[in-house]
Amino acid sequence: MPTENQDLTQFKELLIKLTEPTENEKDSLKLYLEQYGINLLNHLDQVDLPLPLLEKLDAIRILIADSKEVNE
């Protein structure tokens, strides 16, 4: 069973692959992931990232929320 640290590492890697940030954006995204962890998607209003990256992250958040509703 994966540990919380492994889950966070996998989450970071997946978000980076899905959002395709530039190197500068990737560094900022990693810092926010360290700060908020897996809950980053719940705090998008508190991060300072470029709008295209925020839009991708918000789309991922919406997809996750929708899939949770469908599973319930």
C-alpha positions in Angstrom: 0.0 0.0 0.0 1.5 3.4 -1.0 2.5 5.8 1.8 1.2 9.4 1.9 4.7 10.5 0.7 4.5 8.2 -2.3 0.9 9.4 -3.0 2.1 13.0 -3.0 5.1 12.2 -5.2 2.8 10.4 -7.7 0.3 13.3 -7.6 3.1 15.9 -8.3 4.4 13.9 -11.2 0.9 13.4 -12.7 0.0 17.1 -12.3 3.2 18.1 -14.0 2.6 15.7 -16.9 -1.0 16.9 -17.3 -0.4 20.6 -17.1 2.9 20.7 -19.1 4.3 23.8 -17.2 7.4 25.7 -18.3 10.5 25.2 -16.1 9.7 28.4 -14.1 6.0 27.3 -13.7 7.2 23.9 -12.7 9.3 25.3 -9.9 6.4 27.4 -8.7 4.0 24.5 -9.0 6.3 22.3 -7.0 6.5 24.9 -4.2 2.7 25.1 -4.0 2.5 21.4 -4.0 4.9 21.3 -1.1 2.8 23.9 0.7 -0.7 22.5 0.0 0.1 18.9 -0.9 -2.8 16.9 -2.5 -5.2 19.7 -1.4 -3.6 22.1 -3.9 -6.7 21.9 -6.2 -8.8 23.2 -3.3 -6.6 26.3 -2.9 -6.2 27.6 -6.5 -7.5 31.0 -5.4 -4.5 31.3 -3.1 -1.7 30.5 -5.6 0.1 32.8 -8.0 0.5 30.9 -11.2 -0.1 31.9 -14.8 -3.7 31.9 -15.9 -3.3 29.0 -18.5 -1.8 26.8 -15.8 -4.5 27.7 -13.4 -7.2 26.9 -16.0 -5.7 23.5 -16.5 -5.5 22.8 -12.8 -9.1 24.0 -12.4 -10.2 21.7 -15.2 -8.5 18.8 -13.4 -10.3 19.8 -10.1 -13.7 19.8 -11.9 -13.1 16.4 -13.4 -12.1 15.0 -10.1 -15.2 16.5 -8.4 -17.5 15.2 -11.1 -16.1 11.7 -11.0 -16.6 11.7 -7.2 -20.2 12.7 -7.7 -20.8 10.0 -10.3 -19.2 7.3 -7.9 -21.5 8.3 -5.0 
